[in-house]
Amino acid sequence: MARKGPAPTPRKEKDRSERWLLTYSDMITLLLLFFIILYSLSTVNPAKYLELSQAFASVFNGGPLQLFPTTSTGGAGVLNGLNPGQKVTSNRGGPQAGTGGASVLRQQAVSAMQNLIKAGRVKVIPTENGFAISLITDQYFSPGSATLSPDAMPVLQQVSSFLGEISNSVVVEGYTDNLPVDTKQWSSNWQLGSERALAVLMSLEDYGIPTERLSESSYGETRPVVPNDTPEGRAQNRRVDIVVVEKM
């Protein structure tokens, strides 16, 4: 009489014993998504971050994982009005600075005022929170004076034309050299720097820049760009900077 082998495992019992595979596969999937998130955050791209967040929102709501949404025509998707490759603008109205190099807005300023830069009337320089259109005050004010010279107006009109195309806040900053003011009109370099900055601010306002976008400050002699030990150095430190704010 032939010996019988072990009884086959019932189908239901076998299915029950393999349920751990479901938990394991879910865990592996979550780990994969976690590392994708870590990788995406290591090099933050606002457009890609938006795509990724929308994709995960779709997954957790029961939809398919779709990292690159498509439009009804089958082409690359548009996320909240952002086309692929389109620059992301800041909430201050100006494009954000890219990693390394000048921001797009600063490049536009250089292009818009190329003639003034070549003529030595203005400089476009980076700052901590944006960039400045810098005016050497010896070209715009008489010594010890806070009254703009007539030939300053075409320059400020061109600067205002550029500023009128953007919506960023603008801070007009006044600076002086370290020599005491040689006039009874001003009590200190602080006051002279402030009055010159205010004169430039009022001209920008006259040329159509909204008042709510403008503010003024004075640093007097406290922030020289070069040492004050030569006449040339002191001339560079006597300046008014029109700062375009790109980030707070």
Secondary structure, DSSP 8 states (H G I E B T S, - for coil): ----------HHHHHHHTTHHHHHHHHHHHHHHHHHHHHHHHT--HHHHHHHHHHHHHHHTT----SS-B-TTSSB--BTTB-TT---B-TTSSB---SSS--HHHHHHHHHTHHHHHTTS-EEEEETTEEEEEEEGGGTB-TT--SB-GGGHHHHHHHHHHHTT----EEEEEE--SS---SSS-SSHHHHHHHHHHHHHHHHHHTT--GGGEEEEEEETSS-SS-SSSHHHHHHHSEEEEEEE---
